[in-house]
């Protein structure tokens, strides 16, 4: 199944992406979890920890095919944090102070969905058996809940897809994935605005990615086609003069002139995730162009021509403004960088296999 994207691949020099660098994540992490914010590269302990970022941390640590010892240690700490944050009924707290006091009550907001994403990814992909086992048990607890919010359900659906792809008999994961697709909704018929919502806000690619996974794993071809159509349209919307220009803070609405700033690294990372998923499900290399554009966004192929990470620290910059990057290197942006560089490494590996004539 293919979708006409009509996007221009990025310049070849953008394919020389660096390896994922864990130095700054190690700097931001301690024996409790992953601290949320930094001033430049220095951690701001006063802002504490949040499940949102710890969950993202568990996702990227679990995606490492051959994790070093320090990456496994991070995964262990992040998993312990998430299990501590999860209430017996499956709802999840989000914010923990540096003094280790919870600042909120358990709920089912975005952080609940991201916790399921992290737990599901660890359960499916971790190379450590006991991490897989503990994450699977924690996933089953949190999967008892549902959220009324499309993005919370989308993040949960990404975790459910990981579990279901690893274990097709996982009934609770299949039901959660189906429920996530239902809450997200289907694209409309107007080719000028196919999105199921009245505006594009944040983490938009995740919504289409969940429909792609649900269509594939649940055997629903029309749903798969809808997810691919949504993602193709979004990629075209975010293409600006041949490079990725993500939906900025404040979003885009039909009939309103699109502004360009500020752009967040997590939007580029979510685009890379969704396009990699579309390529894996369909086998269509047309998805390489938007995937490479998302990688290129971090390497300087963006609206200001600015590299979006610090090669000395390994940290990702917190946002792209009209005047260049916000030089703070918080957890969210650094995880977005590492996640996207993981895709770059995987893409390069596939390219090397093709050139050698081996199986793909």
C-alpha positions as CSV (number, residue, x, y, z in Angstrom):
1,X,0.0,0.0,0.0
2,X,1.5,3.3,-1.1
3,X,0.7,7.0,-0.6
4,X,1.8,9.7,-3.0
5,X,4.0,12.0,-0.9
6,X,5.7,14.1,-3.6
7,X,8.4,15.2,-1.2
8,X,12.0,16.0,-2.1
9,X,14.6,14.0,-0.3
10,X,17.1,16.0,1.8
11,X,20.6,16.7,0.6
12,X,23.0,13.7,0.9
13,X,25.2,15.4,3.5
14,X,22.3,15.1,5.9
15,X,22.6,11.3,5.9
16,X,25.9,11.6,7.8
17,X,24.0,11.7,11.1
18,X,26.0,11.1,14.4
19,X,25.4,8.0,16.5
20,X,22.9,8.4,19.4
21,X,24.8,10.0,22.3
22,X,23.7,9.1,25.8
23,X,26.1,11.6,27.6
24,X,23.5,14.3,28.4
25,X,20.8,11.8,29.4
26,X,23.3,10.4,31.9
27,X,23.9,13.9,33.1
28,X,20.2,14.5,33.6
29,X,19.5,11.2,35.3
30,X,20.1,10.1,38.9
31,X,19.2,7.1,41.0
32,X,15.5,8.3,41.1
33,X,14.7,9.1,37.5
34,X,15.2,11.7,34.7
35,X,15.2,15.3,35.7
36,X,13.0,17.4,33.4
37,X,14.8,20.7,32.7
38,X,18.2,22.2,32.2
39,X,19.7,25.7,31.9
40,X,22.0,25.3,28.9
41,X,23.5,21.8,29.8
42,X,23.2,22.1,33.6
43,X,20.3,20.2,35.2
44,X,17.7,22.3,37.1
45,X,17.0,20.1,40.1
46,X,14.3,22.4,41.4
47,X,12.0,21.4,38.6
48,X,12.1,17.7,39.6
49,X,10.9,14.8,37.5
50,X,7.9,13.9,35.4
51,X,6.5,10.7,34.1
52,X,6.2,12.2,30.6
53,X,10.0,12.3,30.2
54,X,10.8,9.2,32.1
55,X,8.4,7.3,29.8
56,X,10.1,8.7,26.7
57,X,13.4,7.7,28.3
58,X,12.3,4.1,28.7
59,X,11.2,4.1,25.1
60,X,14.5,5.1,23.7
61,X,16.5,2.9,26.1
62,X,14.4,-0.1,25.1
63,X,14.8,0.6,21.4
64,X,18.6,0.1,21.6
65,X,19.3,-3.2,19.9
66,X,22.7,-3.7,21.6
67,X,22.5,-1.5,24.8
68,X,25.6,-0.6,26.7
69,X,25.6,-1.2,30.4
70,X,24.8,2.4,31.2
71,X,21.7,2.3,28.9
72,X,20.4,-0.8,30.7
73,X,20.9,1.0,34.0
74,X,18.9,3.9,32.8
75,X,16.1,1.6,31.6
76,X,16.1,0.0,35.1
77,X,15.7,3.3,36.9
78,X,13.1,4.6,34.5
79,X,11.1,1.4,34.8
80,X,11.2,1.6,38.6
81,X,10.0,5.2,38.4
82,X,7.0,4.3,36.3
83,X,6.0,1.4,38.5
84,X,6.2,3.7,41.5
85,X,4.1,6.3,39.7
86,X,1.3,3.8,38.9
87,X,-1.6,3.4,41.2
88,X,-3.2,-0.1,41.8
89,X,-6.1,0.8,39.6
90,X,-3.9,1.7,36.7
91,X,-4.0,5.5,36.9
92,X,-0.6,7.3,36.9
93,X,0.9,10.3,38.8
94,X,3.1,12.6,36.7
95,X,5.2,15.0,38.8
96,X,7.7,14.2,41.5
97,X,9.7,16.9,43.3
98,X,13.4,16.6,43.8
99,X,12.6,15.8,47.4
100,X,10.7,12.7,46.2
101,X,7.2,14.0,47.0
102,X,4.4,13.5,44.5
103,X,2.9,16.8,43.5
104,X,-0.3,15.5,41.9
105,X,-2.9,12.7,42.1
106,X,-3.1,9.7,39.8
107,X,-4.9,10.4,36.5
108,X,-5.2,9.4,32.8
109,X,-3.7,12.5,31.1
110,X,-1.0,12.4,28.5
111,X,1.5,11.1,31.1
112,X,-0.6,7.9,31.6
113,X,-0.5,7.3,27.9
114,X,3.2,7.9,27.7
115,X,3.7,5.5,30.7
116,X,2.0,2.8,28.7
117,X,4.1,3.6,25.7
118,X,7.3,3.2,27.7
119,X,6.1,0.1,29.5
120,X,4.9,-1.5,26.3
121,X,8.1,-0.7,24.4
122,X,10.2,-2.2,27.3
123,X,8.0,-5.3,27.5
124,X,8.4,-5.9,23.7
125,X,12.0,-4.7,23.0
126,X,14.2,-4.8,26.0
127,X,17.1,-7.2,25.8
128,X,16.9,-7.9,29.5
129,X,14.4,-10.6,30.4
130,X,13.5,-9.4,33.8
131,X,12.9,-5.8,32.5
132,X,10.6,-7.3,29.9
133,X,8.7,-9.3,32.5
134,X,8.3,-6.4,35.0
135,X,7.3,-3.9,32.2
136,X,4.7,-6.4,30.9
137,X,3.1,-6.7,34.3
138,X,3.1,-2.9,34.8
139,X,1.6,-2.4,31.4
140,X,-1.3,-4.8,32.2
141,X,-2.1,-2.7,35.3
142,X,-2.1,0.7,33.5
143,X,-4.0,-0.8,30.5
144,X,-7.1,-1.3,32.7
145,X,-7.8,2.4,32.3
146,X,-9.0,4.5,29.4
147,X,-8.6,8.3,28.8
148,X,-11.1,10.6,27.0
149,X,-8.2,12.5,25.5
150,X,-7.1,11.5,22.0
151,X,-3.4,12.1,22.5
152,X,-3.3,10.2,25.8
153,X,-5.0,7.3,24.0
154,X,-2.6,7.7,21.1
155,X,0.4,7.3,23.3
156,X,-1.2,4.4,25.1
157,X,-2.0,2.9,21.7
158,X,1.7,3.1,20.7
159,X,2.6,1.0,23.7
160,X,-0.2,-1.4,23.0
161,X,1.0,-1.8,19.4
162,X,4.5,-2.7,20.7
163,X,3.1,-5.4,23.0
164,X,0.7,-6.8,20.4
165,X,3.4,-7.0,17.7
166,X,5.6,-9.0,20.1
167,X,2.7,-11.2,21.4
168,X,-0.3,-11.4,19.0
169,X,-2.2,-13.2,21.8
170,X,-2.1,-10.1,24.1
171,X,-5.9,-9.4,24.2
172,X,-5.7,-6.4,26.5
173,X,-3.2,-4.8,24.2
174,X,-5.4,-5.5,21.2
175,X,-8.5,-3.9,22.9
176,X,-6.5,-0.9,24.0
177,X,-5.2,-0.3,20.5
178,X,-8.7,-0.6,19.0
179,X,-10.1,1.8,21.6
180,X,-7.2,4.3,20.9
181,X,-8.1,4.2,17.2
182,X,-11.7,4.8,18.0
183,X,-11.0,7.8,20.2
184,X,-8.7,9.3,17.6
185,X,-11.3,9.1,14.8
186,X,-11.0,8.9,11.1
187,X,-9.9,11.5,8.5
188,X,-12.4,13.6,6.7
189,X,-13.2,13.7,3.0
190,X,-12.0,17.3,2.3
191,X,-8.6,17.0,0.7
192,X,-7.7,20.4,2.0
193,X,-8.1,19.3,5.6
194,X,-8.2,15.6,6.1
195,X,-7.3,15.7,9.8
196,X,-10.0,14.3,12.1
197,X,-9.6,17.4,14.4
198,X,-10.4,21.0,13.7
199,X,-6.8,22.0,14.2
200,X,-3.3,20.6,14.3
201,X,-1.8,21.0,17.8
202,X,1.0,18.7,19.2
203,X,2.2,15.2,18.7
204,X,0.1,15.0,15.5
205,X,2.1,12.2,13.8
206,X,1.3,9.9,16.8
207,X,-2.4,9.9,15.9
208,X,-1.8,8.7,12.4
209,X,0.8,6.2,13.5
210,X,-1.7,4.6,15.9
211,X,-4.2,4.1,13.0
212,X,-1.4,2.6,10.9
213,X,-0.5,0.1,13.7
214,X,-4.1,-0.6,14.4
215,X,-5.0,-1.2,10.8
216,X,-2.0,-3.5,10.4
217,X,-2.2,-5.5,13.6
218,X,-6.0,-5.8,13.8
219,X,-6.3,-6.7,10.1
220,X,-8.3,-3.6,9.2
221,X,-7.2,-2.5,5.7
222,X,-9.4,0.6,5.5
223,X,-8.1,1.8,8.9
224,X,-4.5,1.3,7.7
225,X,-5.3,3.3,4.5
226,X,-6.8,6.1,6.6
227,X,-3.7,6.3,8.8
228,X,-1.4,6.4,5.8
229,X,-3.6,9.1,4.2
230,X,-3.5,11.2,7.4
231,X,0.3,10.9,7.7
232,X,0.9,11.6,4.0
233,X,-1.2,14.8,4.2
234,X,0.5,15.9,7.4
235,X,4.0,15.3,5.8
236,X,2.9,17.5,2.9
237,X,1.6,20.2,5.3
238,X,4.9,20.2,7.1
239,X,7.1,20.3,4.0
240,X,8.4,23.9,3.5
241,X,10.7,24.5,0.5
242,X,11.9,20.9,0.7
243,X,12.6,20.7,4.4
244,X,10.6,19.8,7.5
245,X,8.8,22.7,9.2
246,X,6.9,21.2,12.0
247,X,3.6,22.3,13.4
248,X,4.7,25.0,15.9
249,X,3.5,25.9,19.4
250,X,0.0,27.4,18.8
251,X,-0.9,25.0,16.0
252,X,-2.4,25.4,12.6
253,X,-6.0,25.8,11.7
254,X,-7.8,25.7,8.3
255,X,-8.3,29.2,6.8
256,X,-5.6,30.8,9.0
257,X,-2.2,31.7,7.7
258,X,0.4,29.2,9.0
259,X,3.0,30.6,11.4
260,X,6.4,28.8,11.7
261,X,7.6,29.3,15.3
262,X,8.3,28.1,17.9
263,X,9.0,24.5,16.7
264,X,9.6,21.7,19.2
265,X,12.0,18.8,18.7
266,X,9.4,16.3,19.8
267,X,7.4,17.1,16.7
268,X,10.3,16.2,14.5
269,X,10.9,13.0,16.5
270,X,7.2,12.1,16.3
271,X,7.3,12.6,12.5
272,X,10.3,10.2,12.3
273,X,8.6,7.6,14.4
274,X,5.4,7.7,12.3
275,X,7.2,7.6,8.9
276,X,9.5,4.7,10.1
277,X,6.4,2.8,11.1
278,X,4.7,3.5,7.8
279,X,7.8,2.3,5.9
280,X,8.0,-0.9,8.1
281,X,4.3,-1.7,7.7
282,X,4.0,-1.0,4.0
283,X,7.5,-1.7,2.7
284,X,7.2,1.5,0.7
285,X,10.4,3.4,0.5
286,X,8.5,6.6,-0.4
287,X,8.4,7.1,3.4
288,X,12.2,7.5,3.4
289,X,11.9,11.1,2.2
290,X,9.9,12.5,5.2
291,X,11.8,10.3,7.6
292,X,15.1,11.7,6.4
293,X,13.6,15.2,6.5
294,X,12.9,14.7,10.2
295,X,16.5,13.6,10.8
296,X,17.7,16.6,8.8
297,X,15.7,18.9,11.0
298,X,18.1,18.2,13.8
299,X,21.1,18.5,11.6
300,X,20.3,22.0,10.3
301,X,17.9,21.4,7.4
302,X,15.2,23.5,9.0
303,X,13.6,27.0,8.7
304,X,16.6,28.8,10.2
305,X,19.4,26.5,8.9
306,X,20.5,25.8,12.5
307,X,21.8,22.6,14.0
308,X,19.5,21.6,16.8
309,X,21.9,19.9,19.2
310,X,25.2,20.4,21.1
311,X,27.8,17.9,19.9
312,X,29.9,18.6,23.0
313,X,27.3,17.6,25.5
314,X,25.0,15.3,23.4
315,X,22.0,17.5,24.4
316,X,19.2,18.5,22.1
317,X,18.2,22.2,22.1
318,X,14.7,22.9,23.5
319,X,13.1,24.6,20.6
320,X,13.6,26.4,17.3
321,X,12.7,30.1,17.3
322,X,12.7,32.6,14.5
323,X,16.1,33.7,15.7
324,X,17.6,30.2,16.2
325,X,17.6,27.6,18.9
326,X,16.7,27.8,22.5
327,X,20.0,26.6,23.9
328,X,18.6,25.0,27.0
329,X,19.0,21.2,26.8
330,X,16.2,19.6,28.7
331,X,15.2,15.9,28.8
332,X,12.3,16.1,26.3
333,X,14.4,17.7,23.5
334,X,17.4,15.4,24.2
335,X,15.2,12.3,24.1
336,X,13.7,13.6,20.8
337,X,17.3,13.9,19.4
338,X,18.4,10.4,20.6
339,X,15.2,8.8,19.3
340,X,15.6,10.4,15.8
341,X,19.3,9.4,15.6
342,X,18.2,5.9,16.4
343,X,16.1,6.0,13.2
344,X,19.0,7.5,11.3
345,X,21.2,4.6,12.4
346,X,18.6,2.0,11.4
347,X,18.0,3.7,8.1
348,X,21.8,3.8,7.3
349,X,22.0,0.1,8.2
350,X,19.2,-0.8,5.8
351,X,20.9,1.3,3.1
352,X,24.2,-0.6,3.7
353,X,22.4,-3.9,3.5
354,X,20.8,-2.9,0.1
355,X,24.1,-1.8,-1.3
356,X,25.8,-5.1,-0.3
357,X,23.0,-7.0,-2.0
358,X,21.9,-8.8,1.2
359,X,18.3,-9.4,2.3
360,X,16.2,-6.4,3.5
